[in-house]
Amino acid sequence: MTTRINTGTSPNYDRLVAYLRDRFDDDLRWVASFDTESYDYAVEYIRPDLRTELSTHEFDTVVHRSIGLFRRPYVESVYTHLGPARTLVVEHERATAVHLYLTDTEGVIIKIKEGNEICLPDFADECLAQLLEDHEQ
């Protein structure tokens, strides 16, 4: 059984995006929130030059595959002996993907250009602080 973040408030994606843009500037590629039960997602931010590089179809494919492969219950079933999953980081040649789990079914994907340092658990804590004002670790 996984833990849930329960703050009684909705995530503030505008504040998260502002924080990430301030920290990473043009190295922030995109941010998308997701719900694995419905396979719905919302693009919270996409760098302007990537709007043409990633057509709607390509972006749908990337996010839907991410939702399917990296959903929290699946990640936890692989590493069941390690306890609840909070964050999954996948480093690619051109970007780093950070999957931040908010509940069993909801989360956010943050894509950052390669070469940027991301320190865990600090980065996840900072993002959660932006998303959820009243969140207590």
Salt bridges, closest charged atoms under 4 A:
ASP49 OD1 - ARG47 NE 2.59
GLU53 OE2 - ARG29 NH2 3.94
GLU53 OE2 - ARG94 NH2 3.21
GLU76 OE2 - ARG72 NE 3.19
ASP125 OD1 - ARG86 NH2 2.71
GLU126 OE1 - ARG23 NH1 2.82
GLU133 OE2 - ARG15 NH1 2.79
